[in-house]
Every structure is written in C-alpha cells, then in structure tokens.
Amino acid sequence: MTLTDTVLQNVIRKLIKNQDYRIEVVTLIDAEFLQYAVDFFGQVVQAKLKSTTIGSEWYRDELLKSGLSKEDLAINSGLNMKTIQNMYNSTTRTVVLDAAVEHYEALCSTVNSLVESGKDININLSIKFHGVSVDLNLNESLIVINTLAVKRAALRGGLWSTAGKRAEKPLLTTLCQLFNVPVKYYDRKQWPYTVRETDFYLFTGGTKNYKCEVKLMGKGNPESADAVFARDANILVADKLSDTNKRQLSHRGIEWVELRSKRGYKKFFEILNHIAIPATEFSGTLDKRLDEILADIFG
C-alpha cells in the first residue's frame, strides 16, 4: 500500500503553506477502504457460491486458505499483522495461518453467543456482484462487518505512518530548493551508509554536518522531540510542536521549524543562514514555485 504522488504533493504543499494536511490522508484512507470493500464483497460472493455446506465453513475454506497473502489471511480472520507479531513474536506464513484459523474459530464462537443470547436484532446482508446475488445471515454478516472494521483500522494506521515517512525527504528537498540551496549541500547520494536512517542530511562543506528529522505528529505528542534526542539530530522540522517541545529542543541546542506557526517554513531559511549553508530568501509566488519544485522532485 503506497501513497500516490498526487497526494504526497498535496501534503507537502499544505505543510509549507501553513495548512492542515490531514484531510489528504483521510481522503486516501476513504478511497483505499471503499475499493477494498468492493473487492472483498466480490470475494465473499464467490466464496459463498462455491459452498456446498451450510454454516461458516465456506468463509473459512475460501477466505482463510493458505494460497492467500499473509496480510489477507490475517485481515480475513479479524486480525492484523501487528497483533500477530505481538501475540506470537513471529509472522511466518505458518504462524499467520494458524493464528488466523484459531482467531476465526474464536470469533465465530463469540458471534454465535451473541446471536443465541436472544437479543432482538437481525442483520442480513444481500450482496449482488456481476448480476449474481447472495444473502448472508446474521452470523455471517457480523463476521464480514468485523473484517471490514479491522481492515479500516489497519489502513488508517498504515497510511498515517506511510504519509509521514514518504513525505519526509521530499518535504526537506522542497524547502532546500525553495531557498535555492545548491544540491551538493543536501544531495542524499552523498550520505555515508552509517547515517542513512536519518531523515535528511545537510552538508556544510566543512567538518560539521547536520542531521535533520521530520515529524508530522500532532501538537503535544512527546514522540516528536524524543525521536530527535534519540537519533542525536541537529534540526527538527515538524507540523506542530508544543511549547514544552520547543523549550526542550532549544535547551539542547537543536534547531526547530514548526510549519504551522506564524513564520512557518521561513524559519528554515534562518536556520540555513545560522549554520552557514548557502541560501537565498524566497520572494516569489509560493504556489507557482511549489508547482515547479514538486514537478521536478516527482517528475
């Protein structure tokens, strides 16, 4: 699962323009989930049609079979890969398949208990796919609904994480190009292997180089500053920072940029000047220049 270049460019634009970028990620989550739901319902129809037995065996036999990917096996059973990793300390195919079947049986037992409790509720899903229609009873409907809920949660966690990681280097590259920093002062091809886990690196041309971190966490999240301390970074670029974060960073001598603040991206230029990296202040039309830079980066 990857973010499209269009969404990434929109995220970077909004960050630099002091706007909330999160709607872009939410929109992508919605699109990915709805596409998954359509595809999953198609699989359910095909699995149900192949069934020669009455009960939940059709779901287990067709949607928990070994030929599926590990991720699909987990989701179809109502689990995600992170949960399996935490439970079994492994995500080999055998472990995932066993965990999926075991959890599915437990889920069926829970659903059966709910249905047999006598609560006055009835849910029946009728799915029509390519002209073929199948009906799911209450038990089957609850299992399908649970699977969709787990998938939505997995997409949400994965895409928020992906958004942050995928935007880090293009965002800092955009800032460097916005202030006309020569490529040799930030070109990632110069990175020594030992520092490639750092989000970005600025080179002064002398003995002092600067590790940069990007954190798109919300305001007040201590992880934003903690990651900088843990990685011994020199510069932090964040969407939002709490007053506590700012005091901690300044106390440690770490330069920081809060893109959502009044000065926003312009503070990056001040930092470049402070650490003696060649740069010129931006004075053009921001939207036009961002279009040019992003076209170059993603071209």
C-alpha positions as CSV (number, residue, x, y, z in Angstrom):
1,M,0.0,0.0,0.0
2,T,1.6,3.3,-1.1
3,L,0.5,6.9,-1.2
4,T,0.1,8.3,-4.7
5,D,2.4,11.1,-5.8
6,T,-0.6,13.4,-6.2
7,V,-1.5,13.0,-2.5
8,L,2.1,13.4,-1.4
9,Q,2.5,16.6,-3.3
10,N,-0.7,17.9,-1.8
11,V,0.6,17.0,1.7
12,I,3.8,18.9,1.1
13,R,2.0,21.9,-0.4
14,K,-0.3,22.2,2.6
15,L,2.5,21.8,5.1
16,I,4.6,24.6,3.6
17,K,1.5,26.8,3.2
18,N,0.7,26.6,6.9
19,Q,-2.4,24.4,6.3
20,D,-3.8,21.2,7.8
21,Y,-2.5,18.4,5.6
22,R,-4.5,15.6,7.3
23,I,-7.6,15.8,5.0
24,E,-5.4,14.5,2.2
25,V,-4.5,11.3,4.2
26,V,-8.2,10.9,5.4
27,T,-9.3,11.1,1.8
28,L,-6.8,8.5,0.7
29,I,-7.9,6.2,3.6
30,D,-11.5,6.5,2.5
31,A,-10.7,5.7,-1.2
32,E,-8.5,2.7,-0.3
33,F,-11.1,1.4,2.1
34,L,-14.0,1.7,-0.3
35,Q,-12.0,0.0,-3.0
36,Y,-11.1,-2.8,-0.6
37,A,-14.8,-3.2,0.5
38,V,-15.9,-3.6,-3.1
39,D,-13.2,-6.2,-3.8
40,F,-13.8,-8.0,-0.5
41,F,-17.6,-8.3,-1.2
42,G,-16.7,-9.8,-4.6
43,Q,-14.6,-12.4,-2.8
44,V,-17.4,-13.1,-0.4
45,V,-19.9,-13.7,-3.2
46,Q,-17.5,-16.1,-5.0
47,A,-16.7,-17.9,-1.7
48,K,-20.4,-18.3,-0.8
49,L,-21.3,-19.6,-4.3
50,K,-18.6,-22.3,-4.0
51,S,-20.0,-23.5,-0.7
52,T,-21.7,-26.9,-0.6
53,T,-22.3,-26.8,3.2
54,I,-24.4,-24.8,5.5
55,G,-22.7,-22.7,8.2
56,S,-19.5,-20.7,8.4
57,E,-17.2,-23.3,6.8
58,W,-17.5,-21.6,3.4
59,Y,-15.8,-18.5,4.8
60,R,-13.0,-20.4,6.5
61,D,-12.4,-22.7,3.5
62,E,-12.2,-19.9,0.9
63,L,-11.1,-16.8,2.8
64,L,-8.6,-18.4,5.2
65,K,-6.9,-20.7,2.7
66,S,-3.1,-21.0,2.5
67,G,-2.9,-19.6,-1.0
68,L,-3.7,-16.1,0.2
69,S,-1.2,-13.5,1.3
70,K,-0.3,-13.3,4.9
71,E,-1.9,-9.9,5.2
72,D,-5.2,-11.1,3.7
73,L,-5.2,-14.2,5.9
74,A,-4.8,-12.0,9.0
75,I,-7.4,-9.4,8.0
76,N,-10.0,-12.0,6.9
77,S,-9.8,-13.6,10.3
78,G,-10.3,-10.3,12.1
79,L,-6.6,-9.8,13.0
80,N,-3.8,-7.6,11.7
81,M,-0.1,-8.4,11.3
82,K,1.0,-6.2,14.2
83,T,-1.3,-8.1,16.5
84,I,0.0,-11.5,15.3
85,Q,3.6,-10.2,15.8
86,N,2.8,-9.1,19.3
87,M,1.0,-12.4,20.2
88,Y,3.4,-14.9,18.6
89,N,6.6,-12.9,18.1
90,S,6.6,-14.1,14.5
91,T,4.8,-13.6,11.2
92,T,5.9,-16.6,9.2
93,R,3.2,-18.0,6.9
94,T,2.6,-21.0,9.1
95,V,2.2,-18.8,12.2
96,V,-0.1,-16.4,10.4
97,L,-2.3,-19.2,9.0
98,D,-2.6,-20.9,12.4
99,A,-3.3,-17.7,14.2
100,A,-5.9,-16.7,11.6
101,V,-7.8,-20.0,11.8
102,E,-7.6,-20.0,15.7
103,H,-8.9,-16.5,15.9
104,Y,-11.6,-17.1,13.3
105,E,-13.0,-20.0,15.4
106,A,-13.0,-17.8,18.5
107,L,-14.7,-15.1,16.6
108,C,-17.4,-17.5,15.3
109,S,-17.9,-18.6,18.9
110,T,-18.4,-15.0,20.1
111,V,-20.8,-14.3,17.3
112,N,-22.8,-17.4,18.0
113,S,-23.0,-16.5,21.7
114,L,-24.3,-13.1,20.7
115,V,-26.9,-14.5,18.3
116,E,-28.1,-17.1,20.8
117,S,-28.4,-14.6,23.6
118,G,-31.8,-13.8,22.2
119,K,-31.3,-10.1,21.5
120,D,-34.0,-8.7,19.2
121,I,-31.7,-7.9,16.3
122,N,-31.5,-9.1,12.8
123,I,-28.9,-8.2,10.2
124,N,-28.9,-9.7,6.7
125,L,-26.5,-8.6,4.0
126,S,-27.5,-9.1,0.5
127,I,-24.6,-8.7,-1.9
128,K,-25.1,-8.5,-5.7
129,F,-22.0,-8.8,-7.8
130,H,-21.9,-9.0,-11.6
131,G,-25.5,-10.0,-11.6
132,V,-25.2,-12.7,-9.0
133,S,-26.7,-12.2,-5.6
134,V,-26.0,-14.0,-2.3
135,D,-27.6,-13.5,1.2
136,L,-25.7,-13.6,4.4
137,N,-27.4,-14.5,7.7
138,L,-26.8,-12.6,11.0
139,N,-23.7,-14.7,11.9
140,E,-22.1,-14.3,8.5
141,S,-23.0,-10.6,8.3
142,L,-21.3,-9.9,11.7
143,I,-18.1,-11.7,10.6
144,V,-18.0,-9.7,7.4
145,I,-18.6,-6.4,9.2
146,N,-15.9,-7.2,11.7
147,T,-13.4,-8.0,8.9
148,L,-14.2,-4.6,7.3
149,A,-13.7,-2.8,10.6
150,V,-10.3,-4.5,11.1
151,K,-9.2,-3.5,7.6
152,R,-10.3,0.1,8.1
153,A,-8.2,0.3,11.3
154,A,-5.2,-1.3,9.6
155,L,-5.4,1.1,6.6
156,R,-5.7,4.0,9.0
157,G,-2.6,3.1,11.0
158,G,-0.6,2.1,7.9
159,L,-1.4,5.1,5.8
160,W,-0.8,7.7,8.5
161,S,2.6,6.2,9.1
162,T,3.3,6.0,5.4
163,A,2.3,9.6,4.9
164,G,4.8,10.8,7.4
165,K,7.6,8.6,6.2
166,R,7.0,9.2,2.5
167,A,6.8,13.0,2.9
168,E,9.9,13.5,4.9
169,K,12.7,13.7,2.3
170,P,10.5,15.4,-0.4
171,L,9.5,18.0,2.1
172,L,13.0,18.9,3.1
173,T,14.2,18.8,-0.5
174,T,11.4,21.2,-1.4
175,L,12.5,23.5,1.4
176,C,16.1,23.4,0.2
177,Q,15.0,24.2,-3.4
178,L,12.7,26.9,-2.3
179,F,15.7,28.7,-0.8
180,N,18.0,27.8,-3.7
181,V,20.4,25.6,-1.7
182,P,22.9,24.1,-4.0
183,V,22.3,20.4,-4.5
184,K,25.7,19.4,-3.1
185,Y,24.7,20.7,0.3
186,Y,21.8,18.3,0.7
187,D,22.1,15.7,-2.0
188,R,21.3,12.3,-0.4
189,K,23.7,10.5,-2.7
190,Q,26.5,11.8,-0.5
191,W,25.1,10.1,2.6
192,P,27.5,7.7,4.3
193,Y,25.9,4.3,4.8
194,T,26.0,4.7,8.6
195,V,23.6,7.7,8.6
196,R,21.0,6.6,6.1
197,E,18.5,6.0,8.8
198,T,18.4,9.8,9.3
199,D,15.5,11.5,7.5
200,F,17.8,14.1,5.8
201,Y,21.3,15.4,6.0
202,L,22.7,18.9,5.3
203,F,26.4,19.3,4.4
204,T,28.3,22.5,5.2
205,G,31.3,21.6,3.1
206,G,33.4,21.7,6.3
207,T,33.8,19.3,9.2
208,K,30.3,20.0,10.6
209,N,27.3,18.3,9.0
210,Y,23.7,18.4,10.3
211,K,21.3,15.5,10.8
212,C,17.6,16.5,10.2
213,E,14.4,14.9,11.4
214,V,10.9,15.4,10.2
215,K,7.9,14.6,12.4
216,L,4.3,15.2,11.4
217,M,2.9,14.3,14.8
218,G,0.2,16.4,16.4
219,K,0.8,19.1,18.9
220,G,1.8,17.9,22.3
221,N,3.0,14.4,21.2
222,P,6.3,13.9,23.0
223,E,7.5,11.4,20.4
224,S,8.2,14.4,18.1
225,A,11.0,15.6,20.3
226,D,12.1,12.3,21.7
227,A,13.0,10.9,18.3
228,V,15.3,13.9,17.7
229,F,17.1,13.3,21.1
230,A,17.3,9.5,20.4
231,R,18.9,10.0,17.0
232,D,21.2,12.8,18.1
233,A,19.7,15.0,15.3
234,N,20.5,18.7,14.9
235,I,17.4,20.0,13.2
236,L,13.7,19.1,13.6
237,V,11.0,20.1,11.1
238,A,7.5,19.4,12.4
239,D,3.9,20.2,11.6
240,K,3.2,21.2,15.2
241,L,5.2,21.4,18.4
242,S,4.1,22.1,21.9
243,D,5.7,24.8,24.0
244,T,7.3,22.1,26.1
245,N,8.8,20.5,22.9
246,K,10.2,23.9,21.9
247,R,11.8,24.6,25.2
248,Q,13.4,21.1,25.3
249,L,14.8,21.5,21.8
250,S,16.1,25.0,22.4
251,H,17.7,23.8,25.7
252,R,19.5,21.0,23.9
253,G,20.7,23.4,21.2
254,I,18.6,21.8,18.5
255,E,17.2,24.0,15.7
256,W,13.5,23.6,15.0
257,V,10.8,24.6,12.5
258,E,7.1,24.5,13.3
259,L,5.4,24.7,9.9
260,R,2.0,25.6,11.4
261,S,3.4,28.6,13.3
262,K,3.3,32.2,12.1
263,R,6.8,32.1,10.5
264,G,6.3,28.6,9.3
265,Y,8.7,27.5,6.5
266,K,10.6,30.8,6.6
267,K,12.4,29.7,9.7
268,F,14.2,27.1,7.7
269,F,15.9,29.9,5.8
270,E,17.0,31.4,9.1
271,I,18.5,28.1,10.2
272,L,20.3,27.7,6.9
273,N,21.9,31.1,7.4
274,H,22.8,30.2,11.0
275,I,24.6,27.0,10.0
276,A,26.4,28.7,7.1
277,I,24.7,26.9,4.2
278,P,24.3,29.0,1.1
279,A,20.7,30.0,0.5
280,T,18.6,33.0,-0.7
281,E,15.4,34.2,0.8
282,F,12.3,33.3,-1.2
283,S,10.3,36.2,-2.5
284,G,8.3,34.9,-5.4
285,T,4.8,33.4,-5.8
286,L,4.7,30.4,-3.5
287,D,2.1,28.3,-5.3
288,K,3.9,28.8,-8.7
289,R,7.3,27.9,-7.2
290,L,5.9,24.9,-5.4
291,D,4.4,23.6,-8.6
292,E,7.8,23.9,-10.3
293,I,9.7,22.2,-7.4
294,L,7.3,19.3,-7.0
295,A,7.2,18.7,-10.7
296,D,11.0,18.4,-10.6
297,I,11.1,16.1,-7.5
298,F,8.3,13.8,-8.6
299,G,9.0,14.0,-12.3
